[in-house]
C-alpha cells in the first residue's frame, strides 16, 4: 500500500521545538522528491521544505534558519526539525512525494497538527 504517515506533531509554546517524521511505504522512496507542506486555517497550503537527490534542500523564506529537513532513504523516512517556533507556524503539516519530472506531488500523508501558543 502506497502511503506516507506523519508523526511527532503537538502543542508547544513560542520558541519551542518539535521534530516531525514521515514514514513512507509501498513505493520506491529513493526515486522520489519529498517535501513538507503546511496549511493554516483560512490560508492556502504552502511548501515548507523539499529535498531531492543530492541537491541542497529548499525552504520557504518564512522558515529559513529555523527549520531543517532531511531524508533517510534506508529508513524511507523524511524528517523536519522545527526550532524557534512562532504562533504563525501553527498549521496542519503534510509530507508529500513526487517523481522527478512530475509537475505535482502525487502521494500525500494524512497530516499532523502543530500548534504554537504565545
Secondary structure as UniProt FT lines:
FT   STRAND          3..7
FT   STRAND          10..13
FT   TURN            14..15
FT   STRAND          18..25
FT   HELIX           29..31
FT   STRAND          32..39
FT   TURN            41..42
FT   STRAND          46..51
FT   STRAND          58..59
FT   TURN            61..66
FT   STRAND          67..72
FT   TURN            73..76
FT   STRAND          77..82
FT   HELIX           87..89
FT   STRAND          91..99
FT   TURN            100..101
FT   STRAND          107..108
FT   STRAND          112..117
//
